[in-house]
Amino acid sequence: NTKANFTNYERNLAAKIIERIYEISKSHGARLIIIDIPTIDKDGLEVPSIDQVFFDSIKGKYDFYLSSNILSQYRGLNVIHQPHGHRHITNLTHVIFGANVGAFIESQNLRH
């Protein structure tokens, strides 16, 4: 199971960690890419792992954010998570995320 509610301390700590990772990445010429991998609610529906309040607190602290909303067209088809995989995402989900991150990298001429 994943934790649904976080304390302000936990949220602030996570935001500070992301901010620090972003600073270090930037100082080394790397890009910070954040991917929102959804969780599953009790009804089996996907729920973003990054809520709006936390998202607002990290704005500007990453180079690319990939929302789990890109998976919305697959909602209800049971193809996002492994059926018996402790909520691990499927190969299809990996491909969707990878293709979108790849498109970002390509658009920024980041390939070496």
GISULFEN-V494089 format. One record per residue. D_FIRST is the distance of its C-alpha to the first C-alpha in Angstrom with 1 decimal. Layout:
d_first
D_FIRST
D_FIRST
This chain:
d_first
0.0
3.8
6.7
9.1
12.2
14.0
17.4
20.5
20.8
17.5
18.5
22.0
21.1
19.0
22.0
24.5
22.8
22.9
26.5
27.5
26.1
28.1
31.2
31.1
30.5
33.4
35.7
35.3
35.8
32.3
30.3
26.8
24.7
21.4
19.3
16.8
14.2
12.5
9.1
9.2
9.8
10.4
13.7
12.7
14.2
13.6
13.1
14.5
12.4
15.7
17.1
20.9
21.5
19.9
21.6
24.8
24.5
24.4
27.1
29.8
27.7
27.0
29.3
27.2
24.1
22.8
21.0
18.5
21.2
23.1
20.8
21.7
24.5
22.1
19.9
19.8
21.1
17.9
19.0
16.5
13.6
14.4
14.6
13.3
12.1
8.4
8.6
11.5
14.3
17.5
20.9
22.1
19.6
20.7
24.2
23.9
22.4
25.0
27.9
27.2
27.0
30.0
31.9
31.3
32.6
35.5
36.3
36.5
38.7
36.3
37.0
39.0
